[in-house]
Amino acid sequence: MSLFKSKSSILITCPRKIPPYLKNEILSLGFPLRSEFISAVETEGTLEDTMKLNLFLRTGHRVLYLLKKFRAANPDELYKMVTKIGWEEYIRKDGYLSVSSSVNNPSITDTRFANRKCKDAIVDRFYKKYGRRPDSGPGRDDAVIYLYWEKDRCSIYLDTSGAPLPRRGYRKIPFMAPMQETLAAATIIATGWNGEGNFINPMCGSGTLAIEAALIALNKAPGLLRDNFGFMHIKGFNKDLWTDLRNGAEREARESIKGKIIATDRDPQAIEAARKNARMAGVGKLINFGITDYSQTFVPEGGGIVMVNPEYGERMGEIEKLKETYRGIGDYFKKSCQGYRGYIFTGNLALAKYVGLRTKRKISFYNSTIECRLLEYDLYEGSKKA
């Protein structure tokens, strides 16, 4: 049996609070659910199945195919166990590999040491068998190995994604501190947006929310935007199957949507970056960009989603200024967005109180280490608190 047809556990990592959305994606693709963790979901399948997961998942970070689990109390035991894995079945002897890890072991103070020990075990096995070693280094554009080491429990995976999946390939100009693509997709999925109504995104920055909204509305697989994944560098990779998967995904994508997507920012440089990123994503013609203050953003009739990601504020002077911004967002929602569902994504709930509207839902997310909320508002005449 081809290695690509052998079933194993597949662990898909993601940020905290995103597993419920990732789980639904995995189930919708026809995969079973084995376990759900704080920042990962476990399913099962073959290496061929990892192609489909990498192609279609919007909220996952890494698709990890389990090779072996074992016990190792220290680096020497780790080395010994890793050398027992048949790496020559997966990696070309003239190939390239890198190792990344998550380590919580009392004998390790620097994960780079664990990475190096794991890498040494792999290349030394090759040297004993063939008299030569594969190249290795930090680059993630070839074969990637992932080590999970918790106390004395080790799991060794093939990282079939290579570069993390949030790196869709379209964000060539990030501009300031953009929201990660995975997080943007999860927050949009949480609103229920599917392209039927309008999607309005004032304060769009580099356009990540608007672009992810367009990809979701078009049913366009995010993996179509990338030309390199870790599974492509594993021995036995079926290029014809991958081509068929891509062609099928392209056929399933829509060419247009019913609603409008409008994205604005008062900074011309932000809009320039957003336009270029949208073109790279293949959705440039689908998004109406404009240079204007959020409060002047046009809201067409027909309803839909209006979503704002304002600054959170770190210093007292910034927070005082932002109070007026949050008040202004509340006024904009009330005066201009009747018939829409309004959303504010923020890491500062104290500032959110100045919006002055009653929240329908508060959905938890994490932006890196910052605990955030996606606040939902039903917008209709007289919705503002007295």
N, C-alpha and C positions, 0 to 999 in steps of 0.2 A: 504493500500500500504506500502511495506517495505520502511523504511527510506533510504535504499541504492538505491531505485528506484525513489526518489523524486528529481525533477530538481531544480537547483538553479544556481546562478552565480558562476563561478569558476575563480579565479584570480591566474595567474601563474607569479611569480616574476622572475626577472633576472637582471644582471648588465646593466648599461646604454650602449646604442648603440647595444644591442643584441636583442631587441624586433623584428626587421625585420626577423631575423633568427628563433626566437621562433615562430613568427606568421606563418611562412611557415611550420614549424613542426606541429603546431596545425591543420592547414588546411589539411595537408597531412594525418593526422590521422582521418579526417572526422568530425572535430568539427567546429562549426561556430565561426566567429570572431565578438565579440561585441565591443571591444574597444582596442586601443593600447596606452600605456602610456610610460613615459620616461624609466621606469624600470619594466614594467609588461605588460602582455597581458591578456585581459578578454575574456573568452568564457563561455559556459554554458553546464550543463550536470548533471548527477546524481553522487552520491557517488560511484556507481559502475564504472562510467566513469573515476573517478579519479585514479582507479587502472591502466587503460590503459595509462593515461597520465604519471603517475609516472614510469611506466615500460619503455616507449619508448622515452620520451623527453631527448635530449642531452643538450639543452641550457637553460632549466629552473632551478630555484632554489627551489621554494616551490609551491606546488599545494594546493591552499586554497579554501575550499568549504564554501560559505557564509551561515551563519545561520541567522543573523539578522542585520539590520541597524537601528540606532536610534540616537537621539540627547542627549548629556550629556555635561554640562558646567563644571562640577567639579567631583572629585572622588566619592562623595556621590551619585550623580546622576548616575554615571557609575555603582556603586554597585547596586543601585535600579533596573536599567534596565537589568543588567546581571542576577539577581536573577529571572527574569521573563521568562528566556529561559528554556525550558524543558530539562535540562542537563541529567536527568535520562534516557532519550530516547537514548542518545548517549554514555554515559560513565557508566561503571559498578560501583556499589556502593563500591565494594571491589577493584576497579582499582587504577590507578595512573595517574596523569595528571600534565602537566606543561603549563605555559603561557609565550609567548613571545609577543613582541609588537613593533610597530612604533608609537611614540607619539609626537605630536606637539600641546600642550595645555598649556595656560599660568599658569594653576594651578599646573602643574607637572614639577619638576626640575630633576627628576630621573625616568627613565622608569621602574625601578624595583618596585617603589611604585605603579605605574599603574598596573603592573603585579600582585602584591600582592593583590591589591584591587579587581581585576577581579577574581583571584583565590579564595579569601575569599568569594565572592558572590556565586561562584559555589559550594564550599564545604559546605557553610552554608545552601544552599538550600537542599543539600543531608541530612544534619543533621536534618533539620526540618521535612523531609519526612520519614527518616529511622532511625534516632537516631545515625547515624555514618557518618563519612566523608571518601571520598577516600583519599589515600595518595597523596602528591604533592611535587614538588621540581623542580630543574633545569634540570634534565635529559630529553632527547628528544626521549627516546626509547619506549615510551608508547603513550597514548593519548596526543595530543598537541593542545592547543588553541592559536589562533593568534588574537591580538587586533590591529586594525588600528584606531587611534584617531587623527583627524585633526581638531583643534579648538573645535567646539562642535559636530562634526560629527563622529560617531563611527560605525565601522563595526566589527562584531565578526565572525571569521572563524574557521572551523576545519582545522588544518594543516595536510593534509593527507600524507604529505611526512615524517613528523617526523624530522629526521636529514636531512639537506639540500641535494638536489639531486646531487650536485657536489661531495659529499662524496660517490663515486661509491663503495668503499670498496677495491680497488686494491692497493692504494698508502700507503703501510705499511711503506715504507722508503722514506719520501719526499725529503730529501737532499737539503739543503740550502733553497732558496726561489722559489719553483716551481710555474709554471703557474696553475691557477685553472682549473679543468677539463672542466667546462662549457665554460670558455673563450677559452681554447684550441680547443674544439669541434667547437665553432662558427668560429674561425679563419680558421680552416680546411674546414668547409662548405663554407666559403667565397671564398676559392680557387677553388671550384668546384671538389675537389678530390673525387673519387668514387671507387678507387681500380683498375682502368683500366691501368694506367701508373705506374711509380715508385714514391715512396715517400722517399726523402732523408732528414734526419734531423741531420745535424752537431750541435755540442754544445747541445746535447740532455738532459743534466742534468739527472733528475730522470725518464725521458722517457715519460712524459705526452703527448706531441705532437704525438710521434710515436705510443703510445698505443691508443690514441683517433682515430688516422688515421686508425689503424688496426680495431678497433671496427666499424668505419664507413664503411670501405671497406668490412667487413664481414656482414654488415647489422645486427650486433648483438646489441640487445636492452641493453642499459646501466643498466637498472633496474634488469637485470638477475644476476648482480654481487652482489646484496644486498639481505639479507634475512629478513629485518625488515623495515616496513614503518608505518607511523602513522595510515593509514586506517585499519591496521590489529587489532587495539585496540579499534575500534569503534563498539558498539553493532550492531549486524546484519551483520558483516563481513562474506562474502560468500567465504569460503576457497576453495571450489570446483571450483568456477568461476575463482579465482586467479590462481589456478593450471592450468586450461584450458588456461588462457591468457599466462602464462609462457611457457606452452608446445607449444602453437602456435608460440610464439616469437622464441623459440628454433628451430622450424621447418623452419622458415623463414630465419634464419641465414645461411650464406654460410660456407663451411668448408675450402675453400681456396680462394685466389685471383690471378689475372693474373699478377699483378705487384710485384715488390720487395719493402720492407720497410727496409731502412738502417738507423741506428741511431748510432752516434759516440760522444765520448767526450774524452778529453785528461786526465780526472781524473778517475783513476780506481775505486774509491769509487762511483762515479756517475754511472758508467756503472754497477757495482755490484747492486746498488739500482734499476736501471732501469730494469735490468734482472729480479730481484725478483718481482718488480711491474708488469711487463709484464706477468710473470707466474701466478700471482694472478688474472690477468684480463683474463687469458685463451688464451693469444695471444703470449706467449713466443716463440713458434716455428715459428711464422710468421715474427718476426723482427730479422734482422741481426745486432747484436750489435758489436761495435769495439772500442778499445781504441786507439785514434789517434787525432791529431790536426785537426780542421775543414778543413784546407787547403789540407789535405791528404785523406779526405773522398772519397771513391770510388764512382763514378757516372756511373752506367751501361748505355748502349745504350737503346734507346726506348723512352726517354722523360718522362715527368711527372712533379712532384713538388719537388723543393728543398726549404726547409723552415728553417730559422735560427732565434733564439731568443737570441740575444746577450745582454750583460749587458747594462744598460742605463747610469751608472755613476752618482754619487752623489757629489763627491768632485773633485776639480780642478785637482788634481794629477791623479785621476782615469780617468777623461775625456781625459787628454792628452795621456794617454796610449791607451785608447779605440779608439782614432782617427786612429791609425795604424791597430787596429782590424777591424774597419769598412772599411778601405781601402783594407785590405786583403780579406774581404768578397767579395767586388766588383771584385777583381782580380780572386778569386776562381770562382765566378759566370761566369766571362767572359772566363776564360781559360778551366774550367772543366765541365761546365754545359750547353753547347750549346744544343739547342733543348728542354730545360726545361723552365718552368716558375719559376722564383725565387721570394721568399718572405722573407722579413725581418720584424719581429715584434719588434718594439722599442718604448720606451717612450721618446726618445731624438732625435728630428728631426734635431737638429744642428749637431749631430754626423752622422746622416744618409746622410748628404751632402757629407761626405768623401767616400761614396761607389763609387761615380763617374759614376754611370749608370743612364740613364733616366728612371724615374718611369712611369709605365703605369697607375697605380691606387694608390690612397692613401685612405685606408679604416679605418675609425675611430673606436676605441674600448677604453674601460677603463680597466686597470688592477688595481683593487681596486680604489683608488682615482687618479691614474695617467692616464692622457689622452695619449693614444698611437695611433700608426698608423701601419697598416699592409701594407707594401709597396710592390707592385708587379712590377716585371721586366720581359720583354720578353728577353730571352737570345739567342743571335745568334752572329755569327762572326762579330766583329766590332761594337758591341753595346755600347761600352764604349765611353763616351764623349771625344772629343779631349781636 
